Amino acid sequence: IVLITGGSKGLGRAIVSQLLQDYSNLTILNVDICPSSVRNTRVKDLICDLSDDEEVAALLNLLKRKYKNEIRLIVNNAGVRANFTGFSGMERDNLDKIFKINTFAPLQFIQELAPSRHSTRQCYIVNIASILGILTPAKVAAYAASKAALIAFHQSYSFELQNEGVRNIRTLLVTPGQLNTEMFAGFKPPRQFFAPVIDITTLAAK
């Protein structure tokens, strides 16, 4: 069983397509606010608004009850951003939504669905962050801050597993630059040489 958040569009959809192509024995649980456009019986849509605490709690209860002991790969991919806006124009409601989806949902999925450290179940956890969480341009502070927090969570968790000698859980942090998706439409990198636009199909394959 593979669990991916935000697998209906953009990079998430490309990852789902790549997994289906590479592995014939997978069932993919796609957690998203809308159904996937990938038509395959091995893809099961679990509709959920990751910014809604009650919906997330209900979904996690379902996942733990039906699938927890079978999940071998968790891909925390879902992400949203606010409109490109100056620092003084950021709104608290938007900040809350961005952090719930980009930062707190991945944390909850890891806490609730990763195997115990003494389990024989192998699990790989992939967190999709962003280079903007490290190098932040103007007018994307909310998105960048949420990704910076995800990077910090991921690194601390990974060091914790390493220090405790945990062998059944492995982690991967992905920090791409701008993707050729709808999310980044209207944003032009100031330096194409240093910030090239990344093709999601190529990134999903890697």
Legacy VTK file of the C-alpha trace (Angstrom):
# vtk DataFile Version 3.0
C-alpha trace
ASCII
DATASET POLYDATA
POINTS 206 float
0.000 0.000 0.000
1.268 3.471 -0.942
-0.218 6.591 0.629
0.227 9.895 -1.184
-1.281 13.268 -0.377
-2.125 15.635 -3.197
-1.897 12.909 -5.823
-4.616 14.276 -8.111
-2.672 17.046 -9.814
0.805 18.306 -10.600
3.793 16.494 -9.153
1.561 14.165 -7.130
-0.207 12.899 -10.237
3.157 12.413 -11.944
4.388 10.365 -8.962
1.231 8.232 -9.008
1.654 7.553 -12.744
5.313 6.668 -12.257
4.551 4.256 -9.396
1.842 2.523 -11.431
4.284 2.170 -14.322
7.141 0.817 -12.207
5.307 -1.529 -9.813
2.513 -3.942 -10.682
1.673 -4.941 -7.118
0.823 -1.549 -5.579
-2.432 -0.098 -4.365
-2.208 3.694 -4.109
-4.307 5.637 -1.599
-4.642 9.171 -2.924
-5.565 11.704 -0.230
-6.741 14.870 -1.927
-9.531 17.406 -1.976
-10.553 16.241 -5.465
-10.456 12.864 -7.272
-7.485 11.817 -9.344
-7.595 12.082 -13.106
-5.513 8.905 -13.291
-8.014 6.198 -14.168
-6.749 2.946 -12.675
-8.380 0.420 -10.374
-5.258 0.405 -8.221
-5.763 4.080 -7.307
-8.257 4.694 -4.492
-9.289 8.294 -3.860
-9.768 9.357 -0.245
-11.328 12.819 -0.420
-10.139 15.039 2.420
-9.509 18.730 3.054
-6.165 18.663 4.845
-6.841 22.105 6.313
-9.915 20.754 8.165
-8.948 19.226 11.528
-12.078 17.080 11.793
-11.729 15.653 8.290
-8.065 14.827 8.897
-8.862 13.114 12.214
-11.610 11.019 10.597
-9.337 10.062 7.705
-6.491 9.039 10.002
-8.867 6.843 12.010
-9.976 5.156 8.787
-6.412 4.649 7.586
-5.261 3.189 10.904
-8.235 0.846 11.031
-8.004 -0.448 7.454
-4.476 0.010 6.170
-1.906 0.932 8.813
-0.090 -2.412 8.910
0.169 -2.503 5.117
1.450 0.984 4.286
5.013 0.742 2.966
5.431 4.180 1.399
4.130 7.565 2.560
4.559 10.514 0.198
3.660 13.834 1.816
3.235 15.808 -1.368
0.143 18.018 -0.921
0.901 21.723 -0.902
-0.786 25.078 -1.355
0.371 28.662 -1.518
-1.232 32.053 -1.042
-1.316 34.741 -3.694
2.037 36.429 -4.196
1.741 39.250 -1.706
3.845 41.597 0.387
4.605 40.904 4.026
2.025 43.368 5.352
-0.687 41.786 3.209
-0.497 38.283 4.685
-3.729 37.176 6.367
-3.887 34.916 9.408
-6.586 32.640 7.954
-4.466 31.991 4.879
-1.405 31.353 7.020
-3.316 28.811 9.096
-4.521 26.968 5.980
-1.070 26.906 4.384
0.625 25.584 7.518
-2.070 22.963 8.138
-1.666 21.524 4.645
2.057 22.032 4.028
3.440 21.376 7.510
1.062 19.933 10.087
-0.627 17.314 7.873
2.711 15.649 6.982
3.644 15.639 10.669
0.332 13.975 11.601
0.589 11.358 8.856
4.069 10.383 10.033
3.096 10.260 13.710
-0.045 8.218 13.102
0.904 5.930 10.216
4.621 5.177 10.419
5.389 1.754 11.912
6.701 1.409 15.423
10.458 1.356 15.650
10.414 -2.273 16.776
8.096 -3.412 13.978
9.198 -5.691 11.170
7.213 -3.549 8.704
9.453 -1.544 6.401
8.282 1.963 5.531
9.741 4.728 3.407
8.655 8.301 4.141
9.077 10.990 1.484
8.456 14.649 2.297
8.147 17.049 -0.630
9.368 20.448 0.570
10.812 23.261 -1.563
14.051 25.116 -2.091
12.008 28.199 -1.167
12.146 26.904 2.395
15.901 27.553 2.273
16.258 30.495 -0.126
13.190 32.707 0.108
12.409 35.382 -2.505
10.066 38.290 -1.910
6.294 37.855 -1.612
6.218 34.099 -0.915
6.897 34.248 2.830
3.926 32.135 3.965
4.593 29.270 1.562
8.345 29.422 2.169
7.949 29.453 5.959
5.654 26.415 5.865
8.194 24.512 3.774
11.069 25.632 6.019
9.152 24.191 8.977
8.606 20.916 7.098
12.331 20.718 6.363
13.122 21.210 10.058
10.602 18.542 11.109
11.982 16.109 8.539
15.608 16.615 9.502
14.945 16.299 13.235
12.868 13.140 12.698
15.552 11.616 10.463
18.306 12.346 12.998
16.135 10.829 15.737
15.737 7.591 13.736
19.459 7.539 13.033
20.455 8.150 16.642
18.161 5.388 17.865
19.401 2.900 15.276
15.986 2.472 13.652
16.310 0.330 10.533
12.748 -0.256 9.375
11.947 3.410 8.593
13.796 5.382 5.940
13.237 8.975 4.944
13.768 11.183 1.916
13.509 14.959 1.764
12.868 16.481 -1.676
13.501 20.219 -2.097
12.776 21.103 -5.728
12.785 24.541 -7.227
9.902 25.928 -9.265
7.792 23.253 -10.942
5.945 23.499 -14.249
2.562 23.207 -12.498
-0.499 25.382 -11.964
0.677 26.284 -8.454
3.547 28.361 -9.815
1.682 29.966 -12.704
2.386 33.675 -12.800
5.658 33.463 -10.876
8.756 34.085 -12.937
12.104 33.158 -11.343
14.446 36.165 -11.272
17.382 34.038 -12.412
16.620 31.138 -14.753
20.211 29.907 -14.545
20.090 29.545 -10.762
16.383 28.655 -10.557
15.397 26.619 -13.611
11.805 25.440 -13.939
11.662 21.718 -13.192
9.669 19.218 -15.232
7.431 17.203 -12.893
7.631 14.001 -14.967
11.428 14.005 -14.757
11.334 14.721 -11.028
8.751 11.991 -10.373
10.939 9.448 -12.185
13.970 10.382 -10.102
LINES 1 207
206 0 1 2 3 4 5 6 7 8 9 10 11 12 13 14 15 16 17 18 19 20 21 22 23 24 25 26 27 28 29 30 31 32 33 34 35 36 37 38 39 40 41 42 43 44 45 46 47 48 49 50 51 52 53 54 55 56 57 58 59 60 61 62 63 64 65 66 67 68 69 70 71 72 73 74 75 76 77 78 79 80 81 82 83 84 85 86 87 88 89 90 91 92 93 94 95 96 97 98 99 100 101 102 103 104 105 106 107 108 109 110 111 112 113 114 115 116 117 118 119 120 121 122 123 124 125 126 127 128 129 130 131 132 133 134 135 136 137 138 139 140 141 142 143 144 145 146 147 148 149 150 151 152 153 154 155 156 157 158 159 160 161 162 163 164 165 166 167 168 169 170 171 172 173 174 175 176 177 178 179 180 181 182 183 184 185 186 187 188 189 190 191 192 193 194 195 196 197 198 199 200 201 202 203 204 205
